[in-house]
């Protein structure tokens, strides 16, 4: 899950570009848009396909939360294939916000019903989904919504993108404290932090003096907040004009020959961090 409760740090573009890198390397990849703004959906789908998805009732993640018993079949029936790639999308629309509030209110009023915090886990850990995908990336909203809590209860690892400015960096320890609290309360007892990723740095291969000072001071703050060391990625994502050009034309930067090596380096570091699900961890649900 790509998580940061501060908006504008690049979670969506990183999800899309990391996903594209995965499927270019032969990984069967599922991207899940869990933000009711639908930014990942709009980024991944061309206009014609986006129109097709929106026709009628559409294929959307909110149908999973609406189901009486969300499972792999419900998830599979709401996936959209991303062209001729190995990528698939669980799309989102504005309707997700109302559905989230409805299912949360229903659960709070009738706690004896299913625990809606685990709907996404029930669906994506279902063998029907696990056997079809090698990697699943969850693009989370910048708030602890029902969908975001579902992502934390579902995922094995959290990747935290951050900008190297004071406001963004100060938000990282606060998020780690929230995640530690959720883990301590048993909502996501197996959750691991795969690391913090610096986004939109000034240079590709080095940090500026100010960036370096801020980045180095983050390690101890993260350790104090999480209770154990947190990895700071060696691969940074630079703030290059080509990224902006790609975003404006709704193209994935990872498919650009000049920019692709950056995400290949990131994927290599992620693999070293055991971020690709190896199917050996149990898909157990909290009783």
C-alpha positions in Angstrom: 0.0 0.0 0.0 1.3 3.5 -0.9 0.2 5.6 2.1 0.7 9.1 3.3 -1.9 11.2 5.1 -0.5 14.3 3.5 -1.8 14.9 0.0 0.3 15.9 -3.0 3.3 13.8 -2.3 2.9 11.7 -5.5 1.3 8.4 -4.3 -0.9 8.1 -7.3 1.8 8.7 -10.0 4.2 6.4 -8.1 1.6 3.7 -7.9 0.9 3.9 -11.7 4.6 4.1 -12.7 5.7 1.3 -10.3 2.8 -0.8 -11.6 3.9 -0.1 -15.2 7.5 -1.1 -14.3 6.2 -4.4 -12.8 4.1 -5.4 -15.7 6.9 -4.5 -18.2 9.1 -7.0 -16.3 6.5 -9.7 -16.6 4.7 -9.4 -13.3 0.9 -9.8 -13.4 0.0 -6.6 -11.6 -3.2 -5.3 -10.0 -3.6 -1.6 -9.2 -6.4 -0.6 -6.8 -7.6 3.0 -6.7 -9.0 3.6 -3.2 -9.4 7.3 -3.4 -12.9 8.6 -4.3 -11.2 11.3 -6.5 -10.3 8.5 -8.9 -7.0 10.0 -9.9 -5.3 6.7 -10.5 -8.3 5.6 -12.6 -8.0 8.7 -14.8 -4.2 8.3 -15.1 -4.3 4.6 -16.1 -7.2 4.6 -18.6 -7.4 6.4 -21.9 -10.5 8.5 -22.5 -12.3 5.9 -24.6 -11.8 3.1 -22.0 -12.6 5.4 -19.2 -15.9 6.2 -20.9 -16.6 2.5 -21.3 -16.0 1.8 -17.6 -18.3 4.6 -16.6 -21.1 3.4 -18.8 -24.1 2.0 -16.9 -23.1 0.9 -13.4 -19.4 0.4 -14.3 -16.7 -1.7 -12.8 -15.6 0.0 -9.5 -14.1 -0.8 -6.2 -17.2 0.5 -4.3 -19.1 -2.5 -5.6 -16.8 -4.6 -3.5 -17.8 -2.8 -0.3 -21.5 -2.9 -1.3 -21.5 -6.7 -1.7 -23.1 -8.9 1.0 -19.9 -11.0 1.2 -17.0 -9.5 -0.8 -14.7 -12.2 -2.2 -12.4 -12.8 -5.0 -15.2 -13.2 -7.5 -16.6 -9.8 -6.7 -13.2 -8.2 -7.1 -12.5 -10.1 -10.4 -15.8 -9.0 -11.9 -14.9 -5.4 -11.2 -11.4 -5.4 -12.7 -10.5 -3.5 -15.9 -7.7 -4.8 -18.1 -5.1 -2.1 -19.0 -4.8 -2.6 -22.7 -2.5 -5.4 -23.8 -0.3 -5.2 -20.7 -0.1 -7.5 -17.7 -1.8 -4.8 -15.7 -5.3 -4.6 -14.3 -7.2 -1.9 -12.5 -9.7 -1.8 -9.7 -11.2 1.6 -10.5 -12.7 4.3 -8.3 -15.3 7.0 -8.7 -16.9 9.6 -6.5 -19.6 7.1 -5.5 -16.9 5.4 -3.3 -17.2 8.2 -0.7 -21.0 7.6 0.0 -20.5 3.8 0.0 -17.6 4.1 2.5 -19.8 6.2 4.9 -22.8 3.9 4.5 -20.9 0.6 5.3 -19.0 2.2 8.2 -22.3 3.5 9.7 -24.0 0.1 9.2 -21.1 -1.7 10.9 -21.0 0.8 13.9 -24.8 0.4 14.4 -24.7 -3.4 13.9 -21.3 -4.6 15.0 -22.4 -8.2 14.9 -22.3 -7.9 11.1 -19.1 -8.5 9.2 -16.1 -6.3 10.1 -16.0 -4.0 7.1 -12.3 -3.1 7.8 -11.4 -6.5 6.3 -13.6 -6.5 3.1 -10.6 -5.7 0.8 -8.5 -8.4 2.5 -11.2 -11.0 2.1 -11.4 -10.2 -1.6 -7.7 -9.7 -2.6 -6.4 -12.6 -0.4 -8.9 -14.9 -2.0 -7.2 -17.6 -4.1 -9.0 -16.4 -7.2 -7.0 -13.2 -7.0 -3.8 -14.5 -5.4 -3.4 -17.1 -8.2 -3.8 -14.5 -10.9 -1.5 -11.7 -9.7 2.1 -11.5 -8.7 1.9 -8.0 -7.2 -0.9 -5.8 -6.0 -0.5 -2.1 -5.4 -3.0 -0.1 -3.3 -3.2 3.7 -3.9 -4.6 5.1 -0.7 -6.3 8.5 -0.1 -4.6 11.1 2.2 -7.0 10.3 5.0 -7.9 7.4 7.2 -11.1 6.6 5.3 -12.8 3.2 5.3 -11.0 2.3 2.1 -7.6 3.4 3.6 -8.1 1.3 6.7 -9.1 -1.6 4.5 -5.8 -1.2 2.6 -3.8 -1.2 5.8 -5.6 -4.4 7.0 -5.1 -6.0 3.6 -1.5 -5.2 2.7 1.7 -6.9 3.7 3.9 -3.7 3.3 3.5 0.0 3.4 5.5 2.3 1.1 5.5 5.9 2.2 6.3 8.6 -0.5 7.3 12.0 0.9 8.5 15.3 -0.4 11.7 16.7 1.2 10.1 19.8 2.7 9.5 20.4 6.3 5.7 20.0 6.2 5.8 16.7 4.4 8.6 15.3 6.5 6.9 16.2 9.8 3.9 14.2 8.6 5.8 10.9 8.4 6.4 10.3 12.1 2.7 11.1 12.8 1.6 8.6 10.2 3.9 6.0 11.7 2.4 6.5 15.1 -1.1 6.0 13.7 0.1 2.8 11.9 1.7 1.6 15.1 -1.5 2.2 17.0 -3.6 0.3 14.4 -1.1 -2.6 14.5 -1.2 -2.6 18.3 -5.0 -2.8 18.3 -4.9 -5.8 16.1 -6.3 -4.1 13.0 -3.2 -4.9 10.9 -1.0 -7.0 13.2 1.3 -8.2 10.3 1.9 -4.8 8.8 5.5 -4.0 7.9 6.9 -0.7 6.7 8.9 -1.4 3.5 10.4 2.2 3.7 10.1 5.9 3.0 10.7 7.1 -0.5 11.8 10.6 -1.3 9.9 12.0 -4.3 10.5 15.1 -6.5 14.1 15.6 -5.4 16.2 18.3 -7.0 18.7 16.0 -8.7 18.6 12.4 -9.9 21.8 11.1 -8.3 22.3 13.2 -5.3 20.4 15.3 -2.8 21.0 19.0 -2.3 22.6 20.1 1.0 19.2 21.1 2.5 17.5 17.9 1.2 20.4 15.7 2.6 20.1 17.3 6.1 16.3 16.8 6.2 16.6 13.3 4.9 19.2 12.2 7.4 17.3 13.6 10.3 14.2 11.6 9.4 15.7 8.2 10.3 15.7 8.8 14.1 12.3 10.4 14.0 10.9 7.4 12.2 12.5 4.9 14.5 11.1 6.7 17.6 7.6 6.8 16.1 7.5 3.2 14.7 9.5 1.6 17.5 12.1 0.0 15.2 14.3 1.2 12.3 12.5 2.3 9.1 14.3 2.0 5.8 15.0 5.2 3.8 15.2 4.3 0.1 18.5 4.9 -1.6 16.7 5.5 -4.9 15.0 8.9 -5.0 12.5 10.1 -7.7 13.8 13.4 -9.1 11.6 16.3 -10.1 12.2 16.2 -13.8 10.3 18.2 -16.4 9.6 15.0 -18.3 7.5 13.8 -15.4 5.3 16.8 -15.7 5.0 16.4 -19.4 4.0 12.8 -19.0 1.4 13.7 -16.4 -0.1 16.4 -18.6 -0.5 14.0 -21.5 -1.7 11.2 -19.2 1.2 9.0 -20.1 3.2 6.9 -17.7 6.7 8.2 -17.1 7.9 4.6 -16.5 7.2 3.9 -20.2 9.5 6.7 -21.2 13.0 5.4 -22.3 14.7 8.2 -20.3 12.7 7.9 -17.1 12.2 4.1 -17.1 15.6 3.3 -15.4 14.6 5.3 -12.4 11.7 3.1 -11.7 13.7 0.0 -12.6 16.1 1.0 -9.8 13.2 1.4 -7.4 11.8 -2.0 -8.3 15.2 -3.6 -7.7 15.5 -2.0 -4.3 11.9 -3.0 -3.5 12.7 -6.6 -4.4 15.7 -6.5 -2.0 13.3 -5.3 0.7 11.1 -8.4 0.0 8.2 -6.1 -1.1 6.9 -8.5 -3.8 4.4 -10.9 -2.2 6.1 -14.3 -2.2 2.9 -16.2 -1.4 4.4 -17.8 1.7 2.8 -15.5 4.2 -0.5 -16.6 5.6 -3.7 -14.8 4.4 -5.3 -15.2 7.8 -8.1 -13.0 9.0 -8.3 -11.6 12.5 -11.0 -13.6 14.4 
